[in-house]
Amino acid sequence: MTDPVIQTVLPVTHDLGAFQVRRVLPSPRRVMVGPFIFVDQFGPADLPPGPGIDVRPHPHIGIATVTWLFEGAIDHRDSLGTFATIRPGQVNLMTAGRGIVHSERGLPAERDLPKRIYGMQTWLALPDGREEIDPAFEAQTDLPLIENNGTTARVIMGSLWGQTAPTTLHSPTIYAEIVLAPGGTIPIDTEAEERAVMLVGGEAMIDGVELGLYELAILAPGRTMRLGSSLGGRVMLLGGAAATSPRHAYWNFVHSSRERIRQAIDDWTQGRFPTVPGDADEFIPLPDAPLTRTD
């Protein structure tokens, strides 16, 4: 039988002082898995009293961002006037489309308290013909939960294990959090053209192949597999339809057109993006050497 894992992408770790962020996409070895073009995992970490997460207003085009927390809470604001507190069990989907600005900050009530943070931040490249759609925001809490012998799987996006999440899809997408009890297993079926798993806590294996902590394991297409754990673990499953044309990423901008990205850079530096109501006094300037870029 062929190896269930056809490629492994090692994370690049960024130390932000109070906690670490581990990035597996985009990487020189792999740009996308299905629509996922950016995958960050952060924590678990105990933050000292202070602001905690404090991401000033910044822009996006051409993507939908997906925020998913295992522990902690983050306040989201955007240029549509949205205010939402992100908590575990709630998926926040922000569609940038032709352009949006948002901020992510710790809760004011927790500023002077120690706090916990642990979660995922991912970006989905919008498909051909939909990169310039109107920006939008949604928060979904009524997400299907599959339970079997102590193992649980929360369907965040798409259809898995016979259940479908209500989260908007711009292209075929699967995304789920799987928590394996000691000795627990769950099938990984062939719902998606491209699939990957990321072990984000504990230990786990796929068809007997051990998963490395925080590594992205790209799965062989068209093959039913079984995910299991001897001691217990937490795994993210992600993927979907492969992109029909290449995507370029520079800082927070993703698009099929390099010229469109250059226009977004100019729009941000010249102050032509909208501001964020309730958080309009600060912004992140365009960096000289962005950490996120594909070419």
GUFI-428142 format. One record per residue: x, y, z negated of N, C-alpha, C, O, CB in turn; residue in three letters. Coordinates in steps of 0.02 Angstrom, whole numbers, plus 50000, padded with zeros to 5 digits. Glycine has a CB too. Layout:
<recs>
XYZXYZXYZXYZXYZAla
...
</recs>
This chain:
<recs>
500424994050000500005000050000500445006350000500965006449967499525000049938Met
500235011350037500625017550040500585021349974500125020349935500385022050098Thr
501075025649963501095029849903500495034549903500345037549954501765033849900Asp
500145035149847499575039649844499775047049848499365051249866499175038449781Pro
500395048549831500635055449832501105056349891501635053249894500995057349765Val
500915060649938501315061549998501805067349991502275067850031500875062750057Ile
501705071749942502155077349932502065079949860501515079949834502015083049983Gln
502615082049830502585084949763502895091949766503455092849790502965080549712Thr
502515096849741502745103749739502915105549667502475105349624502215108649769Val
503535107349655503755109049588503565116349572503585120549617504505108049580Leu
503395117849510503195124649493503795129349487504345127249469502795124749429Pro
503665135649501504135141049485503855144449423503295146849423504225146149545Val
504255144749370504015147349305504225154549297504815156249304504275143049247Thr
503745158749280503875165749265503735166849191503175165549167503435170549309His
504235169149154504175170349082503945177549071504305182249085504845168949045Asp
503335178249046503055184949034503135187148961502805191748939502325185049052Leu
503575183648925503705185448856503275181448808503515176748777503585192848845Gly
502645183348802502195179948756501955173248783501755168848745501595184348740Ala
501985172348850501765165948879502085165148947502385169748975500985165748885Phe
502025158948975502325157349039501785156249092501235153849076502765151249034Gln
501935158149154501515156849211501895152349259502475153749275501285163449246Val
501575146949281501895142149326501535142249393500935140949396501895135049295Arg
501895143749446501605144449513501825138649557502415137149562501805151249545Arg
501325135349588501485129849634501315131549707501595128649753501115123549613Val
500865136249717500695138649784500655146249784500425149249735500025135549809Leu
500885149449838501235146449895501955144849877502235147949831501215151249956Pro
502245140149912502945138349901503275137349969502935136550019503005131949857Ser
503945137349971504275136050035504095129350065504115128450126505025136450026Pro
503915124450022503755117750046503025116950067502865112650107503925112649993Arg
502595121150039501875120450053501535127150041501615130149988501555114850008Arg
501165129650091500825136050084500125135050057499905138850013500805139550152Val
499755130050082499055129250064498875121850054499195117350081498605132350117Met
498345120850014497995114450010497265115950018496965119149975498145110649941Val
496965113850075496295116350090496315123950092496785126750121495775113850037Gly
495835127450062495855134750062496295137750007496405143750007495155137350054Pro
496565133549962496955136149906497645138449931498035134449956497045130749851Phe
497775144849923498415147649946498835150249887499405152149896498295153249996Ile
498545150449828498885153049769498615148949710498015148749697498755160749759Phe
499075145849673498885141949614499365143549558499965141949561498875134249628Val
499115146849506499485148449446499175144849386498565144449381499505156049433Asp
499595142249343499375139449279499725143249224500335144449228499515131649274Gln
499355145349172499665149249118499475146249050498935143549040499455156649121Phe
499955146949002499865144148936499945136548937500185133748987499175145948910Gly
499755133148881499455135948821499945140048781500535138348775499155130448778Pro
499695145548753500125149848714499715153348660499125154848669500465155048759Ala
500045154448604499745158448550500035165448554500635166448543499885155248479Asp
499625170248571499845177148579499825180848513499345180048475499415180748631Leu
500325184848499500325188748437499835194548441499585196048495501035191248421Pro
499695197948385499285203948388499565208848440500165209748445499245207448319Pro
499115211948478499325216348532498845215548590498325212248583500045214948554Gly
498995218348647498525218248703498415211348734497885210148763498755222948756Pro
498905206848729498835200248760498855200848836499295204148863498175196848738Gly
498375197748870498315198648943498165205948957497695208748929497755193948973Ile
498555209049000498465216249013498675217749084499205220649096498875220548962Asp
498255215749132498405216649203498025222749228497415222749232498195210249244Val
498405227949245498105234349267497765233549335497885228549370498655239849271Arg
497345238249354496995237849419497485236749477498015239849481496595244149431Pro
497285232249522497685230549581497215228049635496655225949620498235225149564His
497435228249698496975226749755497055219649781497555216249768497095231649811Pro
496555217449820496585211249858496205212149923495735216149927496295205249817His
496415208449974496015207650036496065200350057496545196850040496275212350093Ile
495565197950094495615191650130495555185250089495665179850115496225191450165Gly
495385185850024495355180049981494745180249936494395185349933495995179449939Ile
494625174749901494195174549843494615172049785494955166949791493555169949854Ala
494605175549728494985173449670494535169249625493935170749618495275179449631Thr
494825164149594494445159749549494815159449482495385157149479494365152549580Val
494495161749430494785161649363494425156349321493815156249318494735168649328Thr
494825151949290494555146549249494975145949186495585144949189494555139749290Trp
494655146449128495005146249064494855139749028494295137349027494815152149021Leu
495375136848997495295131348950495205134048879494825131348839495895126548953Phe
495575139448864495525142748798495635150248808495975152348854496055139748748Glu
495325154248764495425161448765494855165048799494335162148815496065163148799Gly
494955171548810494455175848841494805181748874495305184248848493925178348790Ala
494535183948932494815189548970494245193948994493735191449017495255187049030Ile
494325200548988493845205249016494025206849088494585208949103493805211648973Asp
493545205949133493625207449204493225213749221492645214349202493405201449249His
493545218349257493205224149286493415224749359493985223049376493355230749247Arg
492965227049403493155227949472492825234149502492415237449470492975221749513Asp
493025235749564492805241849596492085241649619491825246649643493245243349656Ser
491755235849612491035235449624490635237949564490025238749568490825228349641Leu
490985239049508490655240949446490515235049401490175235749350490015244449461Gly
490775229149419490665223149379491065223549314491635225749313490865216949418Thr
490745221349259491105219849197490875213049174490275211749167490965225349142Phe
491355208549161491195201749138491745199349092492335200449105491105196949198Ala
491555196049038492045192748995492085185449015491595181749011491845193548919Thr
492685183449036492805176649059492955172348998493385174048958493385176349111Ile
492595166648992492695162048937492715154848963492515153649020492125162748884Arg
492975150148923492985143148945492295140648965491795142348933493275138748890Pro
492265136749019491635134149044491285138549093490775136749121491185132848987Gly
491565144549106491275149249154491765150449210492345152349197491085155849119Gln
491555149549272491985151049328491815158049354491235159749364491905145749385Val
492335162049363492255168649392492545168649462493135167349472492605174149348Asn
492105169949511492295170049582492245177249606491695179949609491855165249624Leu
492805180249624492815187049651493025186749724493585184849739493285191649610Met
492575188549768492725188549840492985195349859492635200449854492085186649882Thr
493615195549882493915201949901493685204249970493525210049979494675201449900Ala
493675199550018493465201450085493875207250112494495207050112492725203150086Gly
493525212550134493875218250164494235222550113494615226950132493385222550202Arg
494115221250048494505224849998494155225849932493565227849931494705231450025Gly
494495224549877494235225549810494815227049764495385225249778493835219349786Ile
494675230349709495175231749657494895229149591494305230049577495345239549653Val
495325225949551495075223549486495635223649434496225224249450494795216449493His
495425223049371495885222549315495675216749271495095214749270495915229149275Ser
496155214049234496035208649187496405210249123497025210749122496265201749216Glu
496025211049068496335213149005496055209148947495505206348950496215220648994Arg
496445209048893496205205948832495615209648803495515215548818496765205548782Gly
495225206248761494635209248731494845214448678495275212948636494185203848699Leu
494555220448680494725225548629494635223048558495035224748514494305231748640Pro
494115219048546493985216548478494535211848453494595210748393493315213048475Ala
494935209048500495455204348481496145207448484496645204048472495435198348526Glu
496185213848499496825217048510497305216248451497895214948462496725224448525Arg
497055217048391497495216848332497505209948298497705209348241497275222048281Asp
497275204848335497245198148308497695193448349497805194648408496525195548307Leu
497945188148318498265182948359497725179448401497155179048380498645177748314Pro
497915177048460497425174048506497745168748549498355168448555497105179448550Lys
497335164548577497555158848618497395160248691496865163048706497225152248594Arg
497835158248737497695158848808497955152648844498505150248830498025165248837Ile
497545150048890497705143848925497215143248983496615143048972497665137448877Tyr
497475143049045497005142649101497335142449169497935141249175496535148349098Gly
496915143849220497115143549290496885149849326496345152449313496825137249324Met
497305152249371497115157649418497275155149488497855153649502497475164449401Gln
496775154749531496885152449599496575157349649496105161049633496585145449609Thr
496855157249710496575161249765496385156449821496735151649836497075166649790Trp
495805157949851495585154249910495625158849970495315164149971494855151549900Leu
495995156950021496025160850083495345160350118495095154950129496595158350130Ala
495055166050135494425166050171494525163450242495045164750272494105173150172Leu
494045159850268494135156550334494095161550391493885167250383493615151050343Pro
494285159250450494235163350510493525165950518493035162250509494445159250573Asp
493475172350535492825175450544492505178150481491985181450485492365170550575Gly
492805176750422492525178950358493025182850316492885184350258492255173050320Arg
493595184350343494115187850304493915194950286494165197750238494765187950342Glu
493455197950325493275204950315492555205650289492235210850299493355208950379Glu
492285200450257491615200950230491595205850172492115207850146491355194050207Ile
490995207850151490915212550096491175209450031491075203450020490185214750088Asp
491495213349988491705210749923491115208949880490575211749887492155215749887Pro
491215204249834490675201849791490975198749729491565197249726490215196749829Ala
490545197849678490755194649616490195190349589489605192149594490965199949563Phe
490375184449561489875180349528490215176549470490805174849473489535175349578Glu
489815175149419490035170949362489525165349355488925166549351490095175149296Ala
489765159249354489335153349350489495149349287490085147949273489405148949413Gln
488985147549249489075143449189488715136749194488875132149156488825147249129Thr
488225136149238487835130049244488195125249291487955123849346487115131549269Asp
488755122649268489185118449310489095111149291489075109549231489925120449303Leu
489045106549340488935099549324489505096549282490085098049294488865095549389Pro
489315092449234489795088949192489675081449198489125078949185489735091249117Leu
490195077949219490165070649225490515067649165491075069549150490485068049293Ile
490195063049130490475059949070490475052349078489975049449099490085062049007Glu
491025049149059491075041949065491595039349015492195040449026491255039749137Asn
491375036048963491835033048913492335038048885492925036448878492195027148944Asn
492105044048870492535049048839492915053248889493215058248870493015045748795Gly
492905051448953493215055549005492695060149034492135058049050493535051049061Thr
492865066549042492395071449069492695074849130493305075649136492215076749016Thr
492265076749176492475080449236491975086049247491375084749254492525075749299Ala
492215092149249491795097949262491885100149335492445101749355491965103849214Arg
491345100049373491385102149443491335109749446490805112549430490805098749486Val
491865113049465491905120349467491665122949534491295127949537492625122649453Ile
491865119649587491665121549655491565115249697491935110449690492175126249688Met
491065115449741490965110049788490585104149759490265104749706491605107749813Gly
490615098549794490255092449775490745086849760491175085149801489775090249831Ser
490675083949700491105078449677490685073849633490255076049596491725081149639Leu
490825067349638490495062249596489735062949599489385061749549490735062949523Trp
489475064749658488755065249667488435071349638487815071849637488435059349638Gly
488835076149615488575082349586488855088349624489405088149651488765082849510Gln
488465093749627488665099749664488625105949620488115107149587488215100749726Thr
489165109749618489175115949580488805121449618488785121249680489915118149565Ala
488505126249582488145131649616488605137249642488365141849674487645134649569Pro
489245136749629489715141949649489735142749725489755137849762490415140249623Thr
489735149049748489755150449820490375147549853490925148049825489725158049832Thr
490285144549911490845142049951490885145950016490385146750051490765134449965Leu
491475148450032491575151750096491825146850149491775148250209492085157550088His
492095141150127492285135650170492255129350127492245129950065493005136750203Ser
492255123350157492225117350116492785117150064493375117650081492265111050161Pro
492595116450000493065117149944492875112249889492275111149876493075124349917Thr
493365109149857493255105449795493725108149741494295109849754493365097849806Ile
493465108549680493865110849624493545108149561492945109049550493915118749622Tyr
493935104949518493665101849458494195101449404494795100949418493385094949473Ala
493965101749341494385100549282494205093649255493625092249241494295106049228Glu
494705089249248494605082449223494985081749157495585082949153494845077249275Ile
494625079749105494925078449039494865070949026494325068349016494585082648982Val
495435067649026495465060349018495585058548945496065060848914496025057349062Leu
495145054348918495255051648852495805046348856495955043848910494605048548823Ala
496125044648799496625039148801496305032848830495785030448807496895037748730Pro
496635030148881496375024248916495835025748967495565021148998496105019548866Gly
495665032148977495135034049022495345034049095495935035049110494865040749003Gly
494865033049139494995033349211494405036549246493855037049218495135026249240Thr
494525038949307493985041749348494195041049422494775042049438493845049249329Ile
493725039349467493905038749537494005045549570493665050349554493375034849575Pro
494475045849615494585051749657494415049549728494815046149761495335054549652Ile
493835051549751493585049349816493855053649873494295057849863492825049449816Asp
493595052549932493865055649993493435061350017493325062150077493945050450048Thr
493165065449970492705070749990493035076250032492685079550071492395073849928Glu
493675077250025493995083050056494545080950105494855075750098494295087550002Ala
494635085150155495155083950206495845084250174496275080150190495105089150263Glu
495955089050129496585089750093496435089850019495965093249997496985096150115Glu
496835086249979496715085749907497385085949870497905083849896496335079249889Arg
497365088549809497945088449765497715088149693497155090149677498405094649777Ala
498145085649649498015085749578498605088949542499175088549565497885078549550Val
498455092249486498965095549446498845093849373498325095449345498955103349457Met
499335090449343499305088849272499485095049233500025097849240499795082949255Leu
499015097349190499125103649153499145102449078499205107249040498575108649170Val
499105096149056499165094548985499155087048976498805083549012498605097948945Gly
499535084648926499555077448913499915073548966500425075848993498855074848906Gly
499655067548981499965063449033499425059949074498865058849050500455058149002Glu
499595058349137499115055049180499485051849238500065053349251498575060049206Ala
499125047349273499405044049332498855043449384498265043249368499705037049315Met
499065043049448498605042049503498805035649539499345035149567498605048149553Ile
498355030649538498515023949566499185021349540499575018449578498515024249642Asp
499305022449476499915019849444500525024249450501035022749420500075013349472Gly
500485029749489501055034349497500995039849445500495043449443501075037249569Val
501515040549403501505045649351501515052649381501885054049428502105044649303Glu
501105057049353501095064049373501565068049329501585067149268500385066949370Leu
501945072449360502385076849322502005082849295501585085749331502975079149365Gly
502135084749234501785090349203501905096749244502465098549259502025091349131Leu
501355100149262501335106449299501565105849371501675110849405501775111449263Tyr
501645099749396501815098649466501185097649507500695094849482502295092649475Glu
501185099949569500625098949614500755092849657501225092649696500505105249659Leu
500335087649649500405081449687499905081449744499305081249733500305075249641Ala
500155081749806499735081649865499555074349880500005070149887500085084949927Ile
498905072949885498675066049891498615063949964498465067950008498015065249855Leu
498725057649976498645054750043497925055550066497465054150027498855047250045Ala
497805057850127497125058950151496745052450163497045047350181497125063050215Pro
496085052750154495665047250172495715041050129495505035650150495795045350240Gly
495995041650070496095035850027495765036949959495865042049927496855034450017Arg
495355032049938495055032249872495575030149821495925025249830494425027749868Thr
495625034049766496135032749715495815032849646495225034449639496705038049719Met
496205031049596495955031449527496465035149484497055033549482495825024249499Arg
496205040249450496595044149404496495041249334495925039949314496395051749406Leu
497035040349297496975037449230497495040249183497965043749204497045029949233Gly
497415038749118497885041149068497905036149010497395033648988497685048149043Ser
498505034848986498585030448927498485034248862498175031648816499285027248927Ser
498725040348859498715044248797498215050048798498085053148747499395046848781Leu
497955051448857497505057148865497845062848903498435064048894497265059648797Gly
497455066248944497745071748983497215076149015496625074349018498215069049036Gly
497445081849040497015086549075497295087649145497885089149153496965093349036Arg
496865086749196497085086949266496605091449305495995090949296497125079849297Val
496875095649349496475099449395496495096049464497025094249489496735106849400Met
495905095249493495835092549561495625098149607495145101749591495315086549563Leu
495965099049662495815104649707495935102649779496325098149794496225110749690Leu
495585106149825495695104949896495105107249937494715111549916495815097649908Gly
495045104549997494515106450043494735105850115495215102350131494295113650029Gly
494385109350158494535109150230495185112950244495295118350216493955112150271Ala
495595110150287496215113450306496065119850345495575120150382496655108750347Ala
496495124850337496405131050374496495129850448496905125750469496915136350349Ala
496095133350489496135132350561496655136950594496805136050653495455133550592Thr
496915141750556497465145950581497895147950522497655147950465497185152250618Ser
498525149750534498975151250478498755157550440498435162050468499685152350505Pro
498925157650376498805163450334499475166250311499945162550297498355161650273Arg
499505172950307500095176450283499915179750217499365182250208500335181750335His
500395179650171500285182750105500855187450090501445185850100500225177250050Ala
500675193350066501175198250043500875201749983500375205449989501365203450100Tyr
501175200649924500925203149861500215200549850500115194549847500935210949859Trp
499715204949844499025202849831498605202549894497995201749891498705207549782Asn
498925203049952498565203350015498665196850055499235194650064498775209350057Phe
498125193850078498145187650118497715188750180497155191250175497905181450077Val
497985186850238497605187750300497925183750356498505181950352497555195250319His
497535182450409497815179350469498205184350511498595182350555497255176250510Ser
498105190850498498425196050536498945199750494498785202650442497905201050563Ser
499575199650517500095203450482499945210950485500085214650438500785202050511Arg
499665213250541499495220350548498975222350496499015227850469499235221750619Glu
498485218050483497975219650433498295220250363498095224450323497425214350432Arg
498785216050349499135216550285499525223050281499525226250229499615210450275Ile
499855225050336500215231450336499735237250324499905242050289500585232450403Arg
499125236850352498625242050341498415242250268498335247650240498015240950386Gln
498335236450237498145236150166498695239150122498555242650073497995228950144Ala
499315237650138499885240550101499855248150105499935251650054500565237950128Ile
499745250850165499715258050173499115260950136499155266250106499675259850248Asp
498545257450140497945259950105498055260250030497835264949997497345255350120Asp
498415255350002498535255449929499025260949910498915264549861498795248649905Trp
499555261549947500055266649930499785273749941500015278449908500695265749971Thr
499305274549986499025281149998498385282449958498065287649966498875281950073Gln
498195277749915497625278849871496955278349904496475281549882497685285449839Gly
496895274349957496255273849994495805268149969495235267649991496395272950067Arg
496055263849925495625258749895495175262049843495355267249815496055253049863Phe
494595259049827494165261749775494475260749706494915256549698493465258549777Pro
494235264449657494465263749588493995259049549493465257049574494495270649553Thr
494205257249489493825252749446493465256649393493785259449348494295247349415Val
492805257049395492435260649342492595257849273492585251749263491675260349355Pro
492755262249227492935260149159493665258449151493885257049095492525254349139Gly
494055258449206494765256849202495125260249261495465256949300494885249149203Asp
495035266749266495275270449325495915274449311496155277849356494745275049350Ala
496185274049251496755278349233497425275249250497935278849253496735279949161Asp
497445268649262498075265349276498015261149340497465259749363498285260849216Glu
498585259349368498595254749424499285251649430499775254249402498385258349490Phe
499325246049467499975242949480500225245349547499895244349598499915235149479Ile
500805248649549501065250849614501325244949654501485239649627501635256049603Pro
501365245949720501635240849764502355239249744502765243749741501605243049838Leu
502525232849729503215231249708503685231449768503475230449825503235224349675Pro
504315232649753504825232649805504935225649833505065224849893505485235449778Asp
504895220549790505015213649811504475209249780504575206549726505735211149791Ala
503905208449813503355204549784503565197249773503935194249812502735204849831Pro
503315194349718503445187349704503045182849751503245177249766503275185749632Leu
502465185349773502035181349818502115183849889501905189349906501285181849796Thr
502425179649930502475181050002502625174650038502965170250012503025186450016Arg
502365173950099502445167750136502925168450195503175163450219501775165450162Thr
503055174550217503525175350273503775182650275504165184450318503185173550341Asp
</recs>
